[in-house]
Amino acid sequence: MEALSVIFAFLLITLAELGDKTQLAIITLSSRYRALPVFVGAMLGFLLVDGVSVLAGTPLLKLLPTRWVTATCGAIFV
């Protein structure tokens, strides 16, 4: 079940990120450099940004009531 969550998150993020500035930067870099190093660099950057988000967000979620976090996220999304 854990693997299914990872696959679902990967596919959802992939679809959500299509067409953004990251993709445009990767396409531009791939036209000049070999694809594999560009891909590896992009994945490492993605892991770093999301890793920092998880490391910062996990303690905050434990400190703040879930209702507040949900309401704040909803308000920001709207």
C-alpha positions in Angstrom: 0.0 0.0 0.0 2.9 2.3 0.7 4.3 1.8 -2.8 0.9 2.7 -4.2 1.0 6.1 -2.4 4.4 6.8 -3.8 3.3 6.0 -7.3 0.1 8.0 -7.0 2.0 11.0 -5.6 4.6 10.8 -8.4 2.0 10.7 -11.1 0.0 13.5 -9.6 3.0 15.8 -9.2 4.2 14.9 -12.7 0.8 15.9 -14.1 0.6 19.1 -12.0 4.0 20.3 -12.9 3.7 19.9 -16.7 4.1 23.3 -18.4 5.7 25.2 -15.5 9.0 27.1 -15.5 10.9 24.0 -14.2 9.9 22.0 -17.3 10.9 24.9 -19.6 14.3 25.2 -17.9 14.8 21.4 -18.3 13.9 21.5 -21.9 16.2 24.4 -22.5 19.1 22.7 -20.7 18.4 19.4 -22.5 18.8 21.1 -25.9 22.3 22.2 -24.9 23.6 19.3 -22.6 23.1 15.6 -22.5 19.7 14.5 -21.2 20.9 12.2 -18.3 22.9 14.8 -16.4 20.1 17.3 -16.8 17.5 14.8 -15.6 19.6 13.8 -12.6 20.2 17.5 -11.7 16.5 18.2 -12.0 15.6 15.2 -9.8 18.2 16.2 -7.2 16.8 19.8 -7.1 13.3 18.5 -6.8 14.3 16.1 -3.9 16.1 18.9 -2.1 13.2 21.4 -2.3 10.6 18.8 -1.3 12.9 17.3 1.3 13.3 20.7 3.0 9.5 21.2 2.8 8.9 17.8 4.5 11.6 18.4 7.2 10.1 21.8 8.0 6.5 20.9 7.6 6.5 17.7 9.8 7.3 19.4 13.1 5.0 22.3 12.3 2.1 19.9 11.6 2.7 18.2 15.0 2.7 21.6 16.8 -0.4 23.1 15.1 -3.9 21.8 15.2 -4.9 19.9 12.1 -8.0 22.1 11.7 -5.9 25.2 11.5 -3.5 23.7 8.9 -6.4 22.5 6.8 -8.2 25.9 6.9 -5.0 27.8 6.1 -4.2 25.5 3.2 -7.7 25.9 1.9 -7.6 29.7 2.1 -4.3 29.8 0.4 -5.5 27.5 -2.4 -8.6 29.6 -3.0 
